[in-house]
Amino acid sequence: MRFFSHLEALRSSVAALRANKFRAFLTALGLVIGNASVILVVTISLTSRDYILDAIQRIGSNLIIANYEAGNNSATSATAADYVKIADVEAVRQQLGSRIVAATGVMNSLDRMRVEGHEEDIAILGADQYYPVVRNLALLRGRFFDGSEVAQRAHVALPTEKLARRLFGSQAESIGHTVKLHGLPFTIIGTFKEKVSTYGATELSGDNILIPITVLKDFTQIERIDPLYVQVRSQAGVEQATKTVQAILESRHRPGAHYSVQNLNEILDTARQIAAILNAVLIVVSAIALVISGIGIMNIMLVTVTERTREIGLRMAVGAARRDILEQFLAEAVLISMVGGLAGILIGVAIPLSVQFFTDQFAIPISLVSIAVAFSVSLGVGLIFGMLPASRASRLNPTEALRYE
């Protein structure tokens, strides 16, 4: 008998909602937006996190980055002595030996060059033959300079892809041409780019030209390696190698000098933590929208109870129990929240899936957890915020309800 009673309550709820379709639609709209927001927010957060983490990992998961950070020496000469030197790079290579693929250092300088008809500052990078390997650079034309050219201080250069196009119109045209850097001629032997974009987070800004570090050293007043890169041979050895690099730098310089020595594992962990915090904040914001939608359902259902007071009294007069009245109005609230919630879930899933038809550059993950949470919250909103109106309807006095105008 209770089954038929529940079925009748559901049928009555559907009939009542169909009689006020537009009101039911507006009431459910908040849940549609709220649930779609929850799924979209989680999807965007996961996609962004995966994209950033993948980009970091492709730079080189075994990479160690070190540079001079600060010191307690105020004199200019004392500070200059604390900078990472070429000799420090050699010491890292010797002490780490076969545990690393390579170690390399970068020196930086600026010079004026005529580009596209006007003078501008161009960033010059000094490095050795290990730099392309450690930094995972892509050779586009020509070749990189080798160890003998570094040792012999050859005047050879490689502009980035972007700079080569700006200087000569194309990469192919740039090979063999001569450019002047700090007043000396350099022959262009190749062009390159980063295999994985780092969005300006490294020394490569786009308009760079690479020359042997032994040559650039003569153009700078202070010898300063910034940064020092070390590529470890195995993932398991990264943490120990990081500590060793830190110890080498500190032991070769005066006390009080501070060096930042990080590996991409630390950066990845930090990125994951930031992504998790951001994800939690965005979900809380979206959850507020669902709570507001629940309050809207409660308000509308309270108005509905008032409008249907005579109907409630009539049903009680012909034998409907208070429990039947409560079930009917609670079912209406749950139906509104569930229909709105399911519609929001469908929209929240459909939008990310439709994006994949226009691009295949990155995968868009759909979080099953967010779908389950959105569905559960929708059900909870209907039950919690529908209980007060349903309870009020079931407690009406039949005689007074029949007299209600």
Buried (B, 14 or more C-beta within 10 A) or exposed (E): EEEEBEEBBBEBBEEBBEEBEEBBBEBBBBBBBBBBBBBBBBBBBBBBBBBBBEBBBEBBBBBBBBBBEEBEBEEEEBBBBBBBBBEBBEBBBEBBEEBBBBBBBBBBBEBEBEBEEEEEEBBBBBBBBBBBBBBBBEEBBBEBBBEEBBEEBBBBBBBBBBBBBBBBEEBEBBBEBEBEBBEEEBEBBBBBBBEBEBEEEBBBEEBBBBBBBBBBBEBBEEBBBBBBBBBBBEEEBBBEBBEBBBEBBBEBBEEEBEBEBBBBBBBBEEBEEEBEEBBEEBBEEBBEBBBEBBEBBBEBBBEBBEEBBEBBBBBBEEEBEBEBBBBBBBBBBBBBBBBBBBBBBBBBBEBBEEEEEEEEEBEBBBBEEBBEBBBEBBBBBBBBBBBBBBBBBBEBEBEEBBEBE
